[in-house]
Amino acid sequence: MIYRRRPSPLHSARAAAASGWCAALAVATLVVSNPLMLGALLLSVALGGVLAGVRYELGRALRWALPVALAIAVINALVTRDGLTVIWRFGNLPVIGYSYITAEATAYGAILGLRAVILILCGVLYTTCVDPDELLGMFRRVSYRSALSATLATRLVPLLGRDARHLTDAQRCRPGRPPSRAALMRAATSNLLDRALDVAAALEVRGYATARRPGRDVGPGVPAWSRHDLGFTASGLVILALTIGGRVAGLIGFSAYPSLSVATGASAVVLSAAVLVCSLAPFADRRGVVR
């Protein structure tokens, strides 16, 4: 999964605004545990991915995110002994001793699994919708060489993945058993040193070997923030304000131990709906979207 420019408001926003919006969704996911709010955040990420044109990438990530979430829920239910409502007793087991499963541990495990799914989808949304070159360019004044190294790494890793896929397609055209993954990895990485030397030579020809650290007055002027930049920045700030404020005020409270306590009143529903609307509001303005 790599970045590719698409005609969407999220792709049209600058890297700082787009990455800040994705980070706001991730931070909000870590802050709250209320299932209503987590459901609103999951819908925000999923619908945001659809509106950004990366639903295929989100679907691929969801295939392995769901088993991870299920494993987290099962492990938490098996190893946690807190909670008052016992729903299953295993009796005395070797080494483990007396074992049982509580409804509270099962519910909290489901919350942890749902949180993991949202965080994974946030990472996919960030990877596919935020320009890595522009994002790394923000740090060129802090560490020019580090930004250049990170840019080359983000370029070469997807390139090796494409080489492996091309080799797989070529091997399918030949009779006999298909090659193993280890053989494909060896073939894809065998020319890695030669490719690195070619890149180094190209950078030296372009003068990167003698380039000095850019000063603050180097380069063109910074362009003004567009409506998409302002929209996603405001959306991220409102998401954080609603989730953190609701958590502090106890409007979206959740407590699993020793007994389940979930805020499901009108305030929790309104806050969850407000987060969903604020998350998707910047996608409504498609003026100036680059096609």
GIUR-V106728 format. One line per field, one symbol per residue. phi: phi as a letter, one per 40 degrees, with the letter a starting at -180 (. if undefined). psi: psi as a letter, one per 30 degrees, with the letter a starting at -180 (. if undefined). A space follows every 10 residues. Layout:
phi = ???
psi = ???
This chain:
phi = .bcacbcadc cccccccccc cccccccccc cbbccccccc cccccccccc ccgbcccccc cccbcccccc cccccccccc bchcccbabc gcbcgcgcba bbcccccccc cccccccccc ccccccccbb ccccccccbc ccaccccccc cccccccccc cccccccccc ccccchcccc ccccccccbc bccccccccc ccccccgccb ccccccbcgc cccccccccc cccccccccc cccccccccg cbcabcbcbc abcbcccccc cccccccccc dccccbcgcc c
psi = jlkkklilee fflleeeeee eeeeeeeeef elfkeeeeee eeeeeeeeee ffgheeeeee efefeeeeee eeeeeeeefk glkfjkfkkf ajlkeeakkl kleeeeeeee eeeeeeeeee eeeeeeeffk jeeeefffgf fejeeeeeee eeefeeefee eeeeeeeeee fffklaklll eeeeeeeefe geeeeeeeee eeeeefgffg klkkafgkll lkllkleeee eeeeeeeeee eeeeeeeefg fhlkkekflk jkjgaeeeee eeeeeeeeef efffjgkgkk .
